[in-house]
Amino acid sequence: MNTNRLSATIAKALNDQMTKEAHASQIYLSYAAWADSQGYGGTANFLFRHAQEERNHMMKILEYILKRGAEVKVTAIPAPFKNPTSLNNCFEKVYEHEVDNTNSIYKVVKLSLSEGDWATWNFMQWFVKEQIEEETLAMNLLDKIKIAGGEKIENNTLYSLDRDLEKTPDDATSAEDVTADKP
């Protein structure tokens, strides 16, 4: 008896997204190693945590595919992008990657909507919310770096920023969670 509840197109889209999340993990891992080699231990810690978070996203999708009775297809991932040239460039690349990942997630959501696959549409809403947080976090970090001087940031400021990143939470407050009492 066939217990697969995913169409071939949805299964492919989810497998592709799973691979994209694995690639994201490798990108964060690569940037973390770069940051550590540059002496930015706090930044490296922050990026290593995000590498693990992206791997967790990959596992969520893998598990969902299995629970819906479809086949998981683990494929090769591309090599991470070139190392950043600066801390500012690192977080620009992080932001660009998160926007690209958001667009990919939106494609899966749109496909599930067009096929009337409400289970997948519902499952993907978690990822939509997560991407809002990821993009917000990256934008907030870019704003801090911009205020501190962007590419012209001074070493003592870099030091402070690096120490702050070590303790920076891994998520950002979502707009839907904000109230007048808790902006």
RAURFEN-V861636 format. One record per residue. SS is DSSP state (@ for helix, = for strand, . for the rest). PSI is psi in whole degrees, -180 to 180 (* if undefined). OMEGA is omega in whole degrees, 0 to 359 (999 if undefined). Layout:
# RAURFEN-V861636
ss: (SS/SS)
psi: (PSI/PSI)
omega: (OMEGA/OMEGA)
This chain:
# RAURFEN-V861636
ss: (./././././././@/@/@/@/@/@/@/@/@/@/@/@/@/@/@/@/@/@/@/@/@/@/@/@/@/@/@/@/@/@/./././@/@/@/@/@/@/@/@/@/@/@/@/@/@/@/@/@/@/@/@/@/@/@/@/@/@/@/./././././././././././././././././././@/@/@/@/@/@/@/@/@/@/@/@/@/@/@/@/@/@/@/@/@/@/@/@/@/@/@/@/@/././@/@/@/@/@/@/@/@/@/@/@/@/@/@/@/@/@/@/@/@/@/@/@/@/@/@/@/@/@/@/././@/@/@/././@/@/@/@/@/@/@/@/@/@/@/@/@/./././././././@/@/@/./././././.)
psi: (133/120/9/124/7/138/163/-38/-39/-44/-43/-45/-42/-41/-40/-41/-37/-43/-39/-38/-38/-41/-42/-41/-43/-36/-49/-40/-45/-46/-35/-44/-41/-48/-43/-41/-21/-1/9/73/-38/-43/-43/-45/-47/-46/-36/-41/-39/-31/-44/-39/-42/-36/-38/-39/-43/-45/-35/-45/-43/-49/-39/-45/-46/-44/-23/3/11/173/131/133/105/121/168/149/152/159/151/161/172/151/148/162/-13/171/-40/-49/-36/-48/-23/-44/-40/-48/-47/-42/-42/-39/-42/-42/-39/-47/-37/-41/-42/-35/-41/-42/-47/-41/-44/-35/-46/-30/-7/28/84/-29/-46/-41/-46/-45/-42/-16/-31/-42/-36/-49/-41/-40/-32/-45/-44/-45/-41/-45/-46/-42/-42/-40/-41/-39/-43/-43/-39/-46/-36/-5/-2/-129/-19/17/138/156/-42/-32/-39/-41/-47/-44/-43/-42/-38/-40/-31/-32/-1/132/156/1/166/154/127/146/-34/-13/-4/141/173/-30/-24/76/*)
omega: (179/180/180/180/179/174/179/181/178/179/179/180/179/177/177/179/177/178/179/178/176/178/178/179/180/178/179/179/179/180/178/178/177/182/180/180/178/180/180/183/179/177/179/179/179/182/176/178/180/175/179/179/179/177/176/176/177/182/177/181/178/181/179/179/179/181/178/173/180/181/173/178/178/182/178/176/177/175/176/179/177/178/175/178/180/177/176/179/179/183/170/179/178/180/179/179/180/177/178/179/176/180/178/177/178/179/178/178/181/178/180/176/182/179/182/177/187/178/179/178/179/179/184/179/176/181/177/179/180/180/175/179/182/180/179/179/179/178/179/179/177/177/179/180/179/179/181/176/179/180/182/181/182/185/181/177/175/179/179/179/180/178/178/182/179/183/182/177/182/179/179/178/179/180/182/178/183/175/177/178/184/184/999)
